[in-house]
Amino acid sequence: MKTVIKISGMTCGGCAAGAKKAAESVPGVNSAEVSLERAEAELRYDGKAETLEDVKKALGRAGFTAG
């Protein structure tokens, strides 16, 4: 399944790389493409609501706000 989530708190390419790493560390996430310019991530994941919530939590632990 594919979805897009907004991410706030990214200010540079390093932030985008950190957000990508955080999202891809979650079991069930196949890939994450993070756009600093659009302040969002396009996720390919297993489609479970729990996985999406876990991604938001992982991004929060990395210092970002996802919603």
Summary of the structure (lengths in Angstrom):
residues: 67
radius of gyration: 10.3
end to end distance: 17.5
largest distance: 29.9
contacts: 202
relative contact order: 0.31
helix: 37%
strand: 33%
